[in-house]
Amino acid sequence: MEVKAWSRVLCSILFLVAGFRLSEQARPLSVSKPDPDDAAATARWLVSQNSWGVLNTISGDLGGAPFGNVASFSDGLPNEGRGIPYFYLTTLDPTAKNALKDERASFTASEYPIGTCGKKDPMNPSCAKITLTGKLKPVDPKSEEAEYAETALFSKHPEMKDWPKGHNFQLYKLEIKDIFLIDWFGGPKPLTLEQYLHAKMNKFNFIR
């Protein structure tokens, strides 16, 4: 009897875990994944669907070595992104501190966290990834852009609104100069900033 009871408990736990994982994998995506041949749409899709990536700056404390840091970001309201990554940073963290001394930066995001790579390794070329290179700059707090950036970030990351005021978080943006995209076999896709910023996105869809 005890064996049967424990078996039922184990089955219940496995069912709950499987259900949780399924709900995570079947979350709604606002835009379906573009065709790999459409480099501009794929690049914009990667940026709009992700909520975090690795932000790299030049560290003076490390003798000019690159310093990578996980950073939450947003490029706009859901389904209304503009393609420009915005960040909410404090100089208590090395990333913002570095950027104020040397604006050169890059930001990398992957398709893998979105959940559409299946069982593929994150380095598989068909599991898309993008690196945006440019300058990490503070956003003028009195500008219309600051209002847009704050709304974009707080809508995707509500917790940010309650971060300590004494830490002096500020809005930053990556002023993009170059785009590196891999979304299929055969090496990086050629993509200009103009093509990236004016990409056409698909309609809403659910991806499992």
GUPA-721185 format. One record per residue (C-alpha): residue number from 0; x, y, z. Coordinates in Angstrom, 3 decimals, padded with zeros to 6 digits. Example, Ala and Ser with C-alpha at 12.3 -4.5 7.8 and 13.67 -1.06 7.14 Angstrom:
# GUPA-721185
zagu seq 0 X 012.300 Y -004.500 Z 007.800
zagu seq 1 X 013.670 Y -001.060 Z 007.140
//
This chain:
# GUPA-721185
zagu seq 0 X 000.000 Y 000.000 Z 000.000
zagu seq 1 X 002.808 Y 002.385 Z 000.903
zagu seq 2 X 004.515 Y 001.752 Z -002.449
zagu seq 3 X 001.304 Y 002.533 Z -004.334
zagu seq 4 X 000.758 Y 005.705 Z -002.296
zagu seq 5 X 004.249 Y 006.951 Z -002.986
zagu seq 6 X 003.821 Y 006.119 Z -006.668
zagu seq 7 X 000.691 Y 008.278 Z -006.811
zagu seq 8 X 002.518 Y 011.144 Z -005.070
zagu seq 9 X 005.453 Y 010.864 Z -007.486
zagu seq 10 X 003.141 Y 010.825 Z -010.504
zagu seq 11 X 001.356 Y 013.920 Z -009.199
zagu seq 12 X 004.645 Y 015.793 Z -008.790
zagu seq 13 X 005.799 Y 014.832 Z -012.284
zagu seq 14 X 002.456 Y 015.961 Z -013.711
zagu seq 15 X 002.741 Y 019.348 Z -012.012
zagu seq 16 X 006.321 Y 019.842 Z -013.190
zagu seq 17 X 005.416 Y 018.844 Z -016.750
zagu seq 18 X 002.429 Y 021.173 Z -016.700
zagu seq 19 X 004.560 Y 024.062 Z -015.460
zagu seq 20 X 007.172 Y 023.487 Z -018.156
zagu seq 21 X 004.476 Y 023.297 Z -020.819
zagu seq 22 X 002.938 Y 026.569 Z -019.683
zagu seq 23 X 006.371 Y 028.185 Z -019.880
zagu seq 24 X 007.047 Y 026.852 Z -023.379
zagu seq 25 X 003.577 Y 027.696 Z -024.718
zagu seq 26 X 003.580 Y 031.321 Z -023.603
zagu seq 27 X 002.141 Y 033.713 Z -026.171
zagu seq 28 X 004.553 Y 035.498 Z -028.460
zagu seq 29 X 003.323 Y 038.804 Z -029.784
zagu seq 30 X 004.882 Y 038.196 Z -033.201
zagu seq 31 X 005.649 Y 034.915 Z -034.940
zagu seq 32 X 009.251 Y 034.106 Z -035.800
zagu seq 33 X 010.114 Y 035.552 Z -039.238
zagu seq 34 X 011.565 Y 033.567 Z -042.101
zagu seq 35 X 015.378 Y 033.275 Z -041.751
zagu seq 36 X 015.746 Y 034.897 Z -045.176
zagu seq 37 X 014.230 Y 038.098 Z -043.770
zagu seq 38 X 017.228 Y 039.279 Z -041.775
zagu seq 39 X 015.774 Y 042.649 Z -040.790
zagu seq 40 X 012.521 Y 041.178 Z -039.448
zagu seq 41 X 014.401 Y 038.446 Z -037.574
zagu seq 42 X 016.700 Y 040.994 Z -035.948
zagu seq 43 X 013.789 Y 043.154 Z -034.822
zagu seq 44 X 011.901 Y 040.076 Z -033.611
zagu seq 45 X 014.853 Y 039.013 Z -031.449
zagu seq 46 X 015.071 Y 042.444 Z -029.836
zagu seq 47 X 011.333 Y 042.894 Z -029.320
zagu seq 48 X 010.695 Y 039.422 Z -027.854
zagu seq 49 X 013.631 Y 039.349 Z -025.453
zagu seq 50 X 013.662 Y 041.022 Z -022.062
zagu seq 51 X 017.355 Y 040.640 Z -021.206
zagu seq 52 X 020.745 Y 040.105 Z -022.777
zagu seq 53 X 024.444 Y 040.682 Z -022.169
zagu seq 54 X 025.583 Y 044.310 Z -022.257
zagu seq 55 X 029.306 Y 044.754 Z -022.846
zagu seq 56 X 031.311 Y 047.864 Z -022.012
zagu seq 57 X 034.992 Y 048.841 Z -021.828
zagu seq 58 X 036.347 Y 048.619 Z -018.289
zagu seq 59 X 038.920 Y 051.176 Z -017.217
zagu seq 60 X 039.342 Y 049.317 Z -013.933
zagu seq 61 X 040.368 Y 046.226 Z -015.908
zagu seq 62 X 042.829 Y 048.048 Z -018.154
zagu seq 63 X 040.451 Y 048.452 Z -021.073
zagu seq 64 X 039.240 Y 044.850 Z -021.080
zagu seq 65 X 035.644 Y 044.171 Z -022.194
zagu seq 66 X 033.184 Y 043.700 Z -019.328
zagu seq 67 X 029.947 Y 041.774 Z -019.961
zagu seq 68 X 026.951 Y 042.100 Z -017.672
zagu seq 69 X 023.415 Y 040.685 Z -017.764
zagu seq 70 X 021.029 Y 043.591 Z -018.359
zagu seq 71 X 017.259 Y 043.876 Z -018.595
zagu seq 72 X 016.068 Y 046.037 Z -021.481
zagu seq 73 X 013.139 Y 047.040 Z -023.673
zagu seq 74 X 012.824 Y 048.539 Z -027.129
zagu seq 75 X 009.246 Y 049.734 Z -026.630
zagu seq 76 X 005.730 Y 048.831 Z -025.596
zagu seq 77 X 004.521 Y 045.322 Z -026.513
zagu seq 78 X 004.178 Y 045.067 Z -030.303
zagu seq 79 X 005.310 Y 048.689 Z -030.707
zagu seq 80 X 009.071 Y 048.408 Z -030.332
zagu seq 81 X 011.355 Y 050.725 Z -032.261
zagu seq 82 X 014.413 Y 048.473 Z -032.242
zagu seq 83 X 016.525 Y 050.694 Z -029.968
zagu seq 84 X 017.404 Y 048.978 Z -026.660
zagu seq 85 X 016.778 Y 051.035 Z -023.519
zagu seq 86 X 018.261 Y 050.224 Z -020.113
zagu seq 87 X 017.749 Y 051.331 Z -016.507
zagu seq 88 X 021.206 Y 051.502 Z -014.946
zagu seq 89 X 023.016 Y 052.799 Z -011.882
zagu seq 90 X 026.652 Y 053.846 Z -011.555
zagu seq 91 X 026.827 Y 051.569 Z -008.494
zagu seq 92 X 027.153 Y 048.892 Z -011.174
zagu seq 93 X 030.260 Y 048.791 Z -013.437
zagu seq 94 X 028.272 Y 048.929 Z -016.709
zagu seq 95 X 026.934 Y 052.484 Z -016.378
zagu seq 96 X 030.152 Y 053.607 Z -014.720
zagu seq 97 X 032.147 Y 052.284 Z -017.678
zagu seq 98 X 029.844 Y 053.877 Z -020.250
zagu seq 99 X 030.224 Y 057.343 Z -018.756
zagu seq 100 X 033.977 Y 057.077 Z -019.350
zagu seq 101 X 033.910 Y 055.200 Z -022.666
zagu seq 102 X 030.631 Y 054.986 Z -024.602
zagu seq 103 X 031.696 Y 052.066 Z -026.769
zagu seq 104 X 029.424 Y 049.099 Z -026.070
zagu seq 105 X 027.724 Y 046.063 Z -027.546
zagu seq 106 X 024.576 Y 044.173 Z -026.618
zagu seq 107 X 023.893 Y 040.509 Z -027.354
zagu seq 108 X 020.554 Y 038.687 Z -027.266
zagu seq 109 X 019.664 Y 035.125 Z -028.227
zagu seq 110 X 016.557 Y 033.342 Z -029.440
zagu seq 111 X 017.145 Y 030.613 Z -026.860
zagu seq 112 X 015.464 Y 032.352 Z -023.866
zagu seq 113 X 012.392 Y 033.036 Z -025.999
zagu seq 114 X 011.770 Y 029.280 Z -026.090
zagu seq 115 X 011.584 Y 028.729 Z -029.850
zagu seq 116 X 014.874 Y 026.864 Z -030.314
zagu seq 117 X 013.482 Y 023.570 Z -029.046
zagu seq 118 X 016.269 Y 021.159 Z -028.151
zagu seq 119 X 018.870 Y 022.951 Z -030.250
zagu seq 120 X 022.050 Y 024.144 Z -028.630
zagu seq 121 X 022.159 Y 027.961 Z -028.259
zagu seq 122 X 025.171 Y 028.016 Z -030.611
zagu seq 123 X 023.256 Y 026.233 Z -033.384
zagu seq 124 X 023.103 Y 028.783 Z -036.247
zagu seq 125 X 019.344 Y 028.233 Z -036.663
zagu seq 126 X 018.867 Y 029.387 Z -033.053
zagu seq 127 X 019.172 Y 033.066 Z -033.904
zagu seq 128 X 021.404 Y 035.513 Z -032.089
zagu seq 129 X 022.179 Y 039.191 Z -032.522
zagu seq 130 X 024.880 Y 041.598 Z -031.378
zagu seq 131 X 024.237 Y 045.327 Z -031.621
zagu seq 132 X 027.372 Y 047.473 Z -031.406
zagu seq 133 X 027.449 Y 051.210 Z -030.820
zagu seq 134 X 027.516 Y 053.759 Z -028.011
zagu seq 135 X 025.791 Y 053.440 Z -024.646
zagu seq 136 X 024.461 Y 056.879 Z -023.742
zagu seq 137 X 022.267 Y 058.382 Z -021.000
zagu seq 138 X 018.846 Y 059.538 Z -022.175
zagu seq 139 X 018.065 Y 063.201 Z -021.474
zagu seq 140 X 015.639 Y 062.949 Z -018.509
zagu seq 141 X 013.705 Y 066.008 Z -019.731
zagu seq 142 X 013.144 Y 064.680 Z -023.260
zagu seq 143 X 010.145 Y 062.961 Z -024.821
zagu seq 144 X 012.427 Y 060.021 Z -025.470
zagu seq 145 X 012.920 Y 059.609 Z -021.709
zagu seq 146 X 009.169 Y 059.305 Z -021.229
zagu seq 147 X 009.017 Y 056.729 Z -024.006
zagu seq 148 X 011.996 Y 054.772 Z -022.612
zagu seq 149 X 010.606 Y 054.724 Z -019.082
zagu seq 150 X 007.209 Y 053.502 Z -020.267
zagu seq 151 X 008.876 Y 050.846 Z -022.421
zagu seq 152 X 011.039 Y 049.558 Z -019.576
zagu seq 153 X 008.437 Y 049.678 Z -016.816
zagu seq 154 X 005.826 Y 047.927 Z -018.951
zagu seq 155 X 008.169 Y 044.985 Z -019.527
zagu seq 156 X 009.902 Y 045.127 Z -016.124
zagu seq 157 X 007.362 Y 046.430 Z -013.538
zagu seq 158 X 009.767 Y 045.727 Z -010.679
zagu seq 159 X 012.008 Y 048.556 Z -011.888
zagu seq 160 X 009.526 Y 051.146 Z -010.621
zagu seq 161 X 010.276 Y 050.094 Z -007.054
zagu seq 162 X 014.055 Y 049.974 Z -007.281
zagu seq 163 X 015.773 Y 052.136 Z -004.608
zagu seq 164 X 015.626 Y 055.843 Z -005.466
zagu seq 165 X 018.873 Y 056.387 Z -003.589
zagu seq 166 X 020.713 Y 054.253 Z -006.148
zagu seq 167 X 020.106 Y 056.928 Z -008.793
zagu seq 168 X 019.007 Y 054.681 Z -011.639
zagu seq 169 X 019.038 Y 056.439 Z -014.996
zagu seq 170 X 017.770 Y 055.700 Z -018.477
zagu seq 171 X 020.328 Y 054.681 Z -021.087
zagu seq 172 X 020.083 Y 053.696 Z -024.728
zagu seq 173 X 022.348 Y 051.935 Z -027.181
zagu seq 174 X 022.982 Y 054.143 Z -030.189
zagu seq 175 X 023.438 Y 051.404 Z -032.773
zagu seq 176 X 026.284 Y 051.579 Z -035.291
zagu seq 177 X 026.615 Y 047.966 Z -036.422
zagu seq 178 X 024.468 Y 044.818 Z -036.441
zagu seq 179 X 025.746 Y 041.225 Z -036.324
zagu seq 180 X 023.035 Y 038.626 Z -036.927
zagu seq 181 X 023.132 Y 034.858 Z -037.324
zagu seq 182 X 019.784 Y 033.138 Z -037.917
zagu seq 183 X 020.772 Y 030.272 Z -040.227
zagu seq 184 X 023.754 Y 028.387 Z -041.596
zagu seq 185 X 026.269 Y 030.188 Z -043.789
zagu seq 186 X 027.595 Y 032.944 Z -041.547
zagu seq 187 X 026.270 Y 036.351 Z -040.463
zagu seq 188 X 023.569 Y 038.088 Z -042.492
zagu seq 189 X 024.401 Y 041.466 Z -044.039
zagu seq 190 X 022.106 Y 044.031 Z -042.447
zagu seq 191 X 022.262 Y 047.816 Z -042.439
zagu seq 192 X 020.933 Y 050.039 Z -039.670
zagu seq 193 X 018.401 Y 051.492 Z -042.104
zagu seq 194 X 017.063 Y 048.027 Z -042.967
zagu seq 195 X 016.915 Y 047.088 Z -039.293
zagu seq 196 X 015.017 Y 050.164 Z -038.159
zagu seq 197 X 012.458 Y 049.920 Z -040.970
zagu seq 198 X 011.778 Y 046.176 Z -040.860
zagu seq 199 X 008.201 Y 044.969 Z -041.302
zagu seq 200 X 006.871 Y 042.662 Z -038.571
zagu seq 201 X 004.332 Y 039.858 Z -038.862
zagu seq 202 X 000.933 Y 039.546 Z -037.201
zagu seq 203 X 000.354 Y 038.151 Z -033.731
zagu seq 204 X 000.754 Y 034.426 Z -033.222
zagu seq 205 X 001.255 Y 031.740 Z -030.605
zagu seq 206 X 004.360 Y 029.553 Z -030.776
zagu seq 207 X 004.714 Y 026.303 Z -028.901
//
